[in-house]
Amino acid sequence: MTDTETNLQEIKDRVKQFTLSRGWRRYHSPKNLAISIAIEAAELMEIFQWISTDEAWQTKESDEFEHLQEELADVLIYCMSLANQLDIDVAAAIEDKMQKNALRYPAVMTTER
């Protein structure tokens, strides 16, 4: 499974099946899932705690990269679970938010990475 081979619905379906096959749906209230997203996001942030911005850019070459990927996956899995529980079309929600962001933050020419 890779980004170029998979769509969001396939990921949501896989997360849903994983959750259902373990009987976790009863624990996955919107409140619990939102809390879990925040907890996992904090674990992701912890990887970058106490390092410089330059060191953060080097994380991909570090021993922490696998851990970073796992924590990011945890955040995304809980996000997909929340979307499943509330019947949120993630692609539509992202598109709507990007359109609002484009109006709020007009594009400028930049040389950023």
N, CA and C atoms as an extended XYZ file, in Angstrom:
339
Properties=species:S:1:pos:R:3:atomname:S:1:resname:S:1:resid:I:1 pbc="F F F"
N         0.843       -1.171        0.000 N   MET     1
C         0.000        0.000        0.000 CA  MET     1
C         0.893        1.240        0.000 C   MET     1
N         0.716        2.110       -0.992 N   THR     2
C         1.458        3.369       -1.059 CA  THR     2
C         0.487        4.496       -1.373 C   THR     2
N         0.949        5.730       -1.182 N   ASP     3
C         0.109        6.899       -1.465 CA  ASP     3
C        -0.391        6.899       -2.904 C   ASP     3
N         0.473        6.528       -3.842 N   THR     4
C         0.089        6.597       -5.251 CA  THR     4
C        -0.836        5.460       -5.662 C   THR     4
N        -0.930        4.418       -4.851 N   GLU     5
C        -1.756        3.257       -5.185 CA  GLU     5
C        -3.062        3.193       -4.392 C   GLU     5
N        -3.253        4.098       -3.453 N   THR     6
C        -4.356        3.974       -2.501 CA  THR     6
C        -5.165        5.265       -2.451 C   THR     6
N        -6.475        5.140       -2.283 N   ASN     7
C        -7.293        6.330       -2.080 CA  ASN     7
C        -7.757        6.387       -0.625 C   ASN     7
N        -8.288        7.523       -0.227 N   LEU     8
C        -8.697        7.719        1.164 CA  LEU     8
C        -9.773        6.734        1.598 C   LEU     8
N       -10.705        6.418        0.720 N   GLN     9
C       -11.768        5.486        1.092 CA  GLN     9
C       -11.192        4.113        1.414 C   GLN     9
N       -10.187        3.686        0.672 N   GLU    10
C        -9.552        2.399        0.968 CA  GLU    10
C        -8.916        2.412        2.353 C   GLU    10
N        -8.290        3.513        2.701 N   ILE    11
C        -7.671        3.629        4.026 CA  ILE    11
C        -8.757        3.637        5.100 C   ILE    11
N        -9.802        4.427        4.899 N   LYS    12
C       -10.898        4.463        5.869 CA  LYS    12
C       -11.514        3.075        6.041 C   LYS    12
N       -11.708        2.351        4.950 N   ASP    13
C       -12.282        1.007        5.018 CA  ASP    13
C       -11.361        0.052        5.782 C   ASP    13
N       -10.075        0.159        5.534 N   ARG    14
C        -9.117       -0.719        6.231 CA  ARG    14
C        -9.106       -0.428        7.735 C   ARG    14
N        -9.119        0.854        8.097 N   VAL    15
C        -9.160        1.240        9.513 CA  VAL    15
C       -10.466        0.755       10.145 C   VAL    15
N       -11.573        0.923        9.440 N   LYS    16
C       -12.869        0.490        9.955 CA  LYS    16
C       -12.891       -1.013       10.192 C   LYS    16
N       -12.405       -1.781        9.239 N   GLN    17
C       -12.382       -3.241        9.375 CA  GLN    17
C       -11.495       -3.662       10.546 C   GLN    17
N       -10.342       -3.022       10.687 N   PHE    18
C        -9.423       -3.314       11.791 CA  PHE    18
C       -10.128       -3.071       13.128 C   PHE    18
N       -10.809       -1.932       13.231 N   THR    19
C       -11.518       -1.562       14.463 CA  THR    19
C       -12.655       -2.534       14.758 C   THR    19
N       -13.469       -2.817       13.747 N   LEU    20
C       -14.614       -3.710       13.933 CA  LEU    20
C       -14.175       -5.116       14.311 C   LEU    20
N       -13.111       -5.610       13.698 N   SER    21
C       -12.676       -6.984       13.961 CA  SER    21
C       -12.104       -7.165       15.367 C   SER    21
N       -11.856       -6.089       16.055 N   ARG    22
C       -11.342       -6.149       17.426 CA  ARG    22
C       -12.375       -5.704       18.463 C   ARG    22
N       -13.571       -5.350       18.002 N   GLY    23
C       -14.634       -4.939       18.911 CA  GLY    23
C       -14.370       -3.601       19.589 C   GLY    23
N       -13.665       -2.711       18.898 N   TRP    24
C       -13.287       -1.431       19.490 CA  TRP    24
C       -14.295       -0.328       19.231 C   TRP    24
N       -15.279       -0.547       18.409 N   ARG    25
C       -16.212        0.529       18.041 CA  ARG    25
C       -16.842        1.171       19.275 C   ARG    25
N       -17.147        0.370       20.283 N   ARG    26
C       -17.796        0.909       21.489 CA  ARG    26
C       -16.910        1.897       22.237 C   ARG    26
N       -15.585        1.811       22.036 N   TYR    27
C       -14.650        2.733       22.679 CA  TYR    27
C       -14.366        3.973       21.825 C   TYR    27
N       -14.754        3.905       20.567 N   HIS    28
C       -14.388        4.949       19.620 CA  HIS    28
C       -15.466        6.011       19.478 C   HIS    28
N       -15.805        6.638       20.590 N   SER    29
C       -16.725        7.774       20.538 CA  SER    29
C       -15.963        8.957       19.936 C   SER    29
N       -16.661        9.931       19.385 N   PRO    30
C       -15.958       11.118       18.864 CA  PRO    30
C       -15.051       11.758       19.918 C   PRO    30
N       -15.521       11.842       21.155 N   LYS    31
C       -14.719       12.429       22.236 CA  LYS    31
C       -13.428       11.629       22.448 C   LYS    31
N       -13.546       10.313       22.561 N   ASN    32
C       -12.355        9.492       22.788 CA  ASN    32
C       -11.382        9.556       21.618 C   ASN    32
N       -11.909        9.587       20.417 N   LEU    33
C       -11.037        9.659       19.242 CA  LEU    33
C       -10.329       11.004       19.157 C   LEU    33
N       -11.036       12.097       19.450 N   ALA    34
C       -10.400       13.425       19.443 CA  ALA    34
C        -9.289       13.481       20.491 C   ALA    34
N        -9.546       12.927       21.661 N   ILE    35
C        -8.509       12.879       22.702 CA  ILE    35
C        -7.322       12.056       22.226 C   ILE    35
N        -7.589       10.921       21.604 N   SER    36
C        -6.513       10.052       21.120 CA  SER    36
C        -5.684       10.730       20.037 C   SER    36
N        -6.335       11.509       19.168 N   ILE    37
C        -5.602       12.267       18.152 CA  ILE    37
C        -4.631       13.224       18.827 C   ILE    37
N        -5.108       13.933       19.850 N   ALA    38
C        -4.251       14.892       20.559 CA  ALA    38
C        -3.097       14.192       21.263 C   ALA    38
N        -3.359       13.060       21.866 N   ILE    39
C        -2.300       12.304       22.555 CA  ILE    39
C        -1.238       11.859       21.564 C   ILE    39
N        -1.666       11.293       20.453 N   GLU    40
C        -0.707       10.821       19.447 CA  GLU    40
C         0.044       11.994       18.819 C   GLU    40
N        -0.632       13.125       18.623 N   ALA    41
C         0.047       14.315       18.093 CA  ALA    41
C         1.117       14.778       19.068 C   ALA    41
N         0.838       14.682       20.358 N   ALA    42
C         1.845       15.052       21.365 CA  ALA    42
C         3.045       14.114       21.301 C   ALA    42
N         2.799       12.831       21.067 N   GLU    43
C         3.909       11.882       20.921 CA  GLU    43
C         4.735       12.202       19.679 C   GLU    43
N         4.083       12.647       18.630 N   LEU    44
C         4.793       13.085       17.427 CA  LEU    44
C         5.641       14.323       17.725 C   LEU    44
N         5.069       15.273       18.445 N   MET    45
C         5.810       16.490       18.800 CA  MET    45
C         7.012       16.178       19.685 C   MET    45
N         6.882       15.175       20.526 N   GLU    46
C         7.962       14.830       21.446 CA  GLU    46
C         9.248       14.473       20.704 C   GLU    46
N         9.118       13.927       19.513 N   ILE    47
C        10.291       13.576       18.704 CA  ILE    47
C        11.123       14.819       18.397 C   ILE    47
N        10.458       15.954       18.234 N   PHE    48
C        11.137       17.199       17.869 CA  PHE    48
C        11.484       18.081       19.061 C   PHE    48
N        11.055       17.653       20.229 N   GLN    49
C        11.334       18.442       21.433 CA  GLN    49
C        12.839       18.483       21.667 C   GLN    49
N        13.348       19.648       21.964 N   TRP    50
C        14.739       19.877       22.339 CA  TRP    50
C        15.725       19.761       21.190 C   TRP    50
N        15.246       19.741       19.939 N   ILE    51
C        16.185       19.773       18.819 CA  ILE    51
C        15.950       21.051       18.026 C   ILE    51
N        16.957       21.464       17.294 N   SER    52
C        16.851       22.685       16.495 CA  SER    52
C        16.037       22.423       15.229 C   SER    52
N        15.666       23.501       14.574 N   THR    53
C        14.949       23.384       13.307 CA  THR    53
C        15.800       22.656       12.274 C   THR    53
N        17.094       22.969       12.234 N   ASP    54
C        17.986       22.282       11.295 CA  ASP    54
C        18.045       20.784       11.587 C   ASP    54
N        18.116       20.429       12.867 N   GLU    55
C        18.126       19.004       13.239 CA  GLU    55
C        16.807       18.336       12.865 C   GLU    55
N        15.709       19.068       12.997 N   ALA    56
C        14.405       18.520       12.640 CA  ALA    56
C        14.349       18.148       11.154 C   ALA    56
N        14.971       18.986       10.316 N   TRP    57
C        15.013       18.677        8.881 CA  TRP    57
C        15.825       17.425        8.593 C   TRP    57
N        16.719       17.057        9.490 N   GLN    58
C        17.569       15.881        9.297 CA  GLN    58
C        16.937       14.607        9.849 C   GLN    58
N        15.746       14.703       10.385 N   THR    59
C        15.102       13.548       11.015 CA  THR    59
C        14.973       12.371       10.051 C   THR    59
N        14.768       12.654        8.794 N   LYS    60
C        14.580       11.564        7.826 CA  LYS    60
C        15.799       10.654        7.770 C   LYS    60
N        16.965       11.198        8.050 N   GLU    61
C        18.196       10.403        8.028 CA  GLU    61
C        18.562        9.857        9.409 C   GLU    61
N        17.701       10.069       10.404 N   SER    62
C        18.050        9.683       11.766 CA  SER    62
C        17.426        8.346       12.165 C   SER    62
N        17.847        7.858       13.309 N   ASP    63
C        17.281        6.632       13.873 CA  ASP    63
C        15.829        6.823       14.301 C   ASP    63
N        15.397        8.082       14.473 N   GLU    64
C        14.046        8.403       14.922 CA  GLU    64
C        13.017        8.377       13.789 C   GLU    64
N        13.455        8.217       12.539 N   PHE    65
C        12.527        8.345       11.421 CA  PHE    65
C        11.428        7.291       11.445 C   PHE    65
N        11.765        6.064       11.772 N   GLU    66
C        10.737        5.018       11.846 CA  GLU    66
C         9.726        5.347       12.950 C   GLU    66
N        10.223        5.802       14.081 N   HIS    67
C         9.341        6.210       15.178 CA  HIS    67
C         8.437        7.358       14.737 C   HIS    67
N         8.986        8.335       14.036 N   LEU    68
C         8.209        9.459       13.519 CA  LEU    68
C         7.084        8.962       12.615 C   LEU    68
N         7.404        8.057       11.707 N   GLN    69
C         6.396        7.511       10.793 CA  GLN    69
C         5.282        6.793       11.559 C   GLN    69
N         5.663        6.055       12.599 N   GLU    70
C         4.671        5.338       13.401 CA  GLU    70
C         3.736        6.297       14.123 C   GLU    70
N         4.286        7.354       14.693 N   GLU    71
C         3.451        8.325       15.404 CA  GLU    71
C         2.543        9.077       14.439 C   GLU    71
N         3.064        9.444       13.267 N   LEU    72
C         2.234       10.084       12.254 CA  LEU    72
C         1.109        9.143       11.827 C   LEU    72
N         1.431        7.872       11.629 N   ALA    73
C         0.409        6.888       11.258 CA  ALA    73
C        -0.658        6.782       12.339 C   ALA    73
N        -0.249        6.787       13.610 N   ASP    74
C        -1.232        6.737       14.697 CA  ASP    74
C        -2.198        7.920       14.631 C   ASP    74
N        -1.664        9.121       14.395 N   VAL    75
C        -2.518       10.311       14.279 CA  VAL    75
C        -3.505       10.126       13.127 C   VAL    75
N        -3.004        9.711       11.983 N   LEU    76
C        -3.856        9.562       10.807 CA  LEU    76
C        -4.889        8.456       10.981 C   LEU    76
N        -4.514        7.358       11.623 N   ILE    77
C        -5.458        6.267       11.864 CA  ILE    77
C        -6.605        6.743       12.747 C   ILE    77
N        -6.281        7.462       13.822 N   TYR    78
C        -7.345        7.991       14.669 CA  TYR    78
C        -8.197        9.011       13.918 C   TYR    78
N        -7.584        9.804       13.040 N   CYS    79
C        -8.360       10.746       12.227 CA  CYS    79
C        -9.317       10.004       11.302 C   CYS    79
N        -8.859        8.926       10.684 N   MET    80
C        -9.730        8.133        9.814 CA  MET    80
C       -10.841        7.481       10.626 C   MET    80
N       -10.528        7.044       11.842 N   SER    81
C       -11.559        6.459       12.711 CA  SER    81
C       -12.623        7.486       13.060 C   SER    81
N       -12.208        8.709       13.368 N   LEU    82
C       -13.160        9.770       13.675 CA  LEU    82
C       -14.028       10.077       12.454 C   LEU    82
N       -13.404       10.136       11.292 N   ALA    83
C       -14.164       10.367       10.057 CA  ALA    83
C       -15.166        9.239        9.831 C   ALA    83
N       -14.769        8.008       10.090 N   ASN    84
C       -15.686        6.880        9.951 CA  ASN    84
C       -16.865        7.003       10.912 C   ASN    84
N       -16.586        7.326       12.156 N   GLN    85
C       -17.640        7.391       13.166 CA  GLN    85
C       -18.647        8.498       12.866 C   GLN    85
N       -18.185        9.597       12.300 N   LEU    86
C       -19.064       10.746       12.038 CA  LEU    86
C       -19.462       10.880       10.566 C   LEU    86
N       -19.128        9.864        9.762 N   ASP    87
C       -19.450        9.866        8.322 CA  ASP    87
C       -18.957       11.135        7.629 C   ASP    87
N       -17.701       11.484        7.887 N   ILE    88
C       -17.084       12.647        7.254 CA  ILE    88
C       -16.373       12.213        5.986 C   ILE    88
N       -16.670       12.888        4.893 N   ASP    89
C       -15.956       12.680        3.641 CA  ASP    89
C       -14.664       13.479        3.754 C   ASP    89
N       -13.562       12.799        4.018 N   VAL    90
C       -12.290       13.467        4.303 CA  VAL    90
C       -11.821       14.298        3.119 C   VAL    90
N       -11.894       13.754        1.925 N   ALA    91
C       -11.440       14.496        0.737 CA  ALA    91
C       -12.261       15.768        0.554 C   ALA    91
N       -13.572       15.680        0.738 N   ALA    92
C       -14.429       16.864        0.598 CA  ALA    92
C       -14.128       17.881        1.690 C   ALA    92
N       -13.899       17.399        2.917 N   ALA    93
C       -13.584       18.308        4.021 CA  ALA    93
C       -12.260       19.026        3.768 C   ALA    93
N       -11.267       18.294        3.259 N   ILE    94
C        -9.962       18.899        2.957 CA  ILE    94
C       -10.111       19.922        1.830 C   ILE    94
N       -10.834       19.560        0.794 N   GLU    95
C       -11.026       20.487       -0.334 CA  GLU    95
C       -11.712       21.761        0.126 C   GLU    95
N       -12.756       21.623        0.931 N   ASP    96
C       -13.472       22.791        1.441 CA  ASP    96
C       -12.534       23.666        2.275 C   ASP    96
N       -11.765       23.063        3.155 N   LYS    97
C       -10.855       23.828        4.011 CA  LYS    97
C        -9.741       24.487        3.197 C   LYS    97
N        -9.223       23.803        2.188 N   MET    98
C        -8.178       24.389        1.338 CA  MET    98
C        -8.719       25.603        0.583 C   MET    98
N        -9.961       25.538        0.118 N   GLN    99
C       -10.566       26.680       -0.563 CA  GLN    99
C       -10.706       27.864        0.394 C   GLN    99
N       -11.139       27.587        1.622 N   LYS   100
C       -11.249       28.661        2.617 CA  LYS   100
C        -9.876       29.234        2.951 C   LYS   100
N        -8.883       28.353        3.085 N   ASN   101
C        -7.515       28.808        3.374 CA  ASN   101
C        -6.955       29.655        2.238 C   ASN   101
N        -7.276       29.281        1.003 N   ALA   102
C        -6.782       30.048       -0.148 CA  ALA   102
C        -7.318       31.475       -0.129 C   ALA   102
N        -8.540       31.638        0.297 N   LEU   103
C        -9.113       32.980        0.407 CA  LEU   103
C        -8.495       33.750        1.567 C   LEU   103
N        -8.276       33.069        2.638 N   ARG   104
C        -7.730       33.717        3.842 CA  ARG   104
C        -6.239       34.025        3.706 C   ARG   104
N        -5.519       33.143        3.015 N   TYR   105
C        -4.069       33.288        2.855 CA  TYR   105
C        -3.714       33.249        1.375 C   TYR   105
N        -3.782       34.384        0.691 N   PRO   106
C        -3.473       34.398       -0.751 CA  PRO   106
C        -2.043       33.924       -1.027 C   PRO   106
N        -1.865       33.315       -2.171 N   ALA   107
C        -0.552       32.804       -2.573 CA  ALA   107
C         0.423       33.942       -2.790 C   ALA   107
N         1.681       33.696       -2.423 N   VAL   108
C         2.777       34.633       -2.661 CA  VAL   108
C         3.938       33.838       -3.237 C   VAL   108
N         4.801       34.507       -3.946 N   MET   109
C         5.980       33.845       -4.483 CA  MET   109
C         6.964       33.632       -3.337 C   MET   109
N         7.531       32.443       -3.256 N   THR   110
C         8.444       32.119       -2.159 CA  THR   110
C         9.535       31.165       -2.643 C   THR   110
N        10.588       31.112       -1.887 N   THR   111
C        11.682       30.186       -2.209 CA  THR   111
C        11.809       29.128       -1.110 C   THR   111
N        10.739       28.921       -0.338 N   GLU   112
C        10.770       27.927        0.731 CA  GLU   112
C        10.930       26.531        0.164 C   GLU   112
N        11.334       25.630        1.049 N   ARG   113
C        11.487       24.226        0.656 CA  ARG   113
C        10.177       23.651        0.197 C   ARG   113
